[in-house]
Amino acid sequence: MLRASQVSQLLQIGRNQVYELARSGQLPSIRLGRTLRFSREGLSTWIKEQQR
């Protein structure tokens, strides 16, 4: 599981943009308590879909 800061580094976007994409349902995420986590598999799938 990845944190938002790790996802932002991988995608080269701001952390706030990661949260906004997750909040809008565009980027798959899992809420664990008060934090959001992102699966590597879900992120990989999302990246492939964005390249289409």
C-alpha positions as CSV (number, residue, x, y, z in Angstrom):
1,M,0.0,0.0,0.0
2,L,1.2,3.5,-0.9
3,R,0.7,6.8,0.8
4,A,-0.5,9.9,-1.0
5,S,3.0,11.4,-0.9
6,Q,4.4,8.3,-2.6
7,V,1.7,8.3,-5.3
8,S,2.4,12.0,-5.9
9,Q,6.1,11.3,-6.5
10,L,5.4,8.4,-8.8
11,L,2.9,10.4,-10.9
12,Q,4.8,13.6,-10.6
13,I,1.8,15.6,-9.4
14,G,1.0,17.4,-6.2
15,R,-0.3,15.6,-3.1
16,N,-3.4,17.7,-3.2
17,Q,-4.1,16.6,-6.7
18,V,-3.8,13.0,-5.6
19,Y,-6.4,13.6,-2.9
20,E,-8.7,15.4,-5.3
21,L,-8.5,12.5,-7.8
22,A,-9.2,10.0,-5.0
23,R,-12.1,12.1,-3.7
24,S,-13.7,12.3,-7.1
25,G,-13.4,8.6,-7.6
26,Q,-11.0,8.8,-10.5
27,L,-8.0,7.3,-8.6
28,P,-8.8,4.1,-6.7
29,S,-8.1,4.4,-3.0
30,I,-8.8,2.8,0.4
31,R,-9.6,4.7,3.5
32,L,-7.8,3.3,6.6
33,G,-9.1,5.3,9.5
34,R,-8.2,8.9,8.7
35,T,-5.7,8.1,6.0
36,L,-5.9,7.2,2.4
37,R,-3.9,4.4,0.9
38,F,-3.4,3.3,-2.7
39,S,-2.7,-0.2,-3.9
40,R,0.2,-0.6,-6.4
41,E,-2.1,-2.8,-8.6
42,G,-4.9,-0.2,-8.6
43,L,-2.4,2.5,-9.4
44,S,-0.9,0.5,-12.2
45,T,-4.3,-0.2,-13.7
46,W,-5.3,3.5,-13.4
47,I,-2.0,4.6,-15.2
48,K,-2.7,2.1,-18.1
49,E,-6.3,3.5,-18.5
50,Q,-5.0,7.1,-18.6
51,Q,-2.6,6.2,-21.5
52,R,-5.5,5.1,-23.7
